[in-house]
Amino acid sequence: MLAIEVCVQRIKHYLGAYIAELGQIDAVVFTAGVGGNSAPIRALACAGLQSLGIVLNQQLNQEHASGNRSISAASSNSQVLVIPTNEELEIATRVAEFLD
């Protein structure tokens, strides 16, 4: 549980830092293994960020769907997105380009 708490704290830390630096953000994107597949991590990471304009739609967050999708609430000022990745394909593509 401590690892999850630390992970979520770091996500919130960087979101806050980026918002402070940029003034606003257009989207929060969850990707890769944990971000793309863990509804609880996404929910914890977005919890309490309503004052920053980041509001998660809990029902959309819980749905198991493939492909790019928005999980933000209608009241969110920033999009909250889940974008699947395929790291293995990207690595293989880059290696093939390097070897050519």
C-alpha positions as CSV (number, residue, x, y, z in Angstrom):
1,M,0.0,0.0,0.0
2,L,2.9,2.4,0.7
3,A,4.1,2.0,-2.9
4,I,0.7,3.0,-4.2
5,E,0.6,6.0,-1.8
6,V,4.0,7.2,-3.0
7,C,3.1,6.7,-6.6
8,V,-0.1,8.7,-6.3
9,Q,1.6,11.4,-4.3
10,R,4.3,11.8,-7.0
11,I,1.6,12.0,-9.8
12,K,-0.2,14.8,-7.8
13,H,3.1,16.5,-7.1
14,Y,4.0,16.7,-10.8
15,L,0.5,17.7,-11.9
16,G,0.5,20.5,-9.4
17,A,4.0,21.6,-10.5
18,Y,3.0,21.5,-14.2
19,I,-0.1,23.5,-13.6
20,A,1.8,26.1,-11.6
21,E,4.4,26.3,-14.4
22,L,2.0,26.4,-17.3
23,G,-1.0,28.2,-15.7
24,Q,-3.4,25.6,-17.0
25,I,-3.3,22.2,-18.7
26,D,-5.5,20.8,-21.5
27,A,-5.3,17.1,-20.4
28,V,-4.1,14.6,-17.9
29,V,-3.1,11.4,-19.8
30,F,-2.9,8.0,-18.2
31,T,-0.9,5.5,-20.2
32,A,1.2,2.4,-20.1
33,G,0.6,-0.6,-17.8
34,V,-0.5,1.1,-14.6
35,G,-2.1,4.3,-16.0
36,G,-3.9,2.4,-18.7
37,N,-5.1,-0.5,-16.7
38,S,-5.6,0.6,-13.1
39,A,-8.8,2.4,-12.4
40,P,-8.0,2.7,-8.7
41,I,-4.7,4.4,-9.3
42,R,-6.4,6.9,-11.7
43,A,-9.1,7.6,-9.2
44,L,-6.6,8.1,-6.3
45,A,-4.4,10.3,-8.6
46,C,-7.3,12.6,-9.5
47,A,-9.0,12.7,-6.0
48,G,-9.0,16.1,-4.5
49,L,-7.9,17.9,-7.7
50,Q,-11.3,19.4,-8.5
51,S,-10.0,22.9,-7.5
52,L,-7.4,22.5,-10.2
53,G,-10.1,21.7,-12.8
54,I,-9.4,18.0,-12.9
55,V,-12.6,16.0,-12.3
56,L,-12.9,12.2,-13.0
57,N,-16.1,10.5,-14.1
58,Q,-16.0,7.5,-11.7
59,Q,-18.2,5.4,-13.9
60,L,-16.2,6.0,-17.1
61,N,-13.0,5.3,-15.1
62,Q,-14.3,1.9,-14.0
63,E,-15.3,0.7,-17.5
64,H,-13.0,-1.8,-19.1
65,A,-12.6,-0.5,-22.7
66,S,-9.9,-0.7,-25.2
67,G,-8.6,2.2,-27.3
68,N,-8.3,5.9,-26.5
69,R,-11.0,7.2,-24.2
70,S,-12.0,10.1,-22.1
71,I,-12.7,9.5,-18.4
72,S,-13.2,13.1,-17.4
73,A,-16.5,14.4,-15.9
74,A,-18.5,17.0,-17.8
75,S,-17.6,19.5,-15.2
76,S,-13.8,19.0,-15.7
77,N,-11.8,21.9,-17.1
78,S,-9.1,19.5,-18.3
79,Q,-9.6,16.3,-20.2
80,V,-8.7,13.1,-18.3
81,L,-7.7,10.6,-20.9
82,V,-6.6,6.9,-21.1
83,I,-4.3,6.3,-24.0
84,P,-3.1,2.7,-24.4
85,T,0.5,2.1,-25.5
86,N,2.4,-0.7,-27.1
87,E,6.0,-0.3,-25.9
88,E,7.1,-3.6,-27.3
89,L,6.0,-2.5,-30.8
90,E,7.7,0.9,-30.5
91,I,11.0,-0.8,-29.3
92,A,10.9,-3.3,-32.2
93,T,10.2,-0.5,-34.7
94,R,13.1,1.6,-33.5
95,V,15.5,-1.4,-33.5
96,A,14.4,-2.3,-37.0
97,E,15.0,1.4,-38.1
98,F,18.4,1.3,-36.5
99,L,19.4,-1.9,-38.1
100,D,18.4,-0.8,-41.6
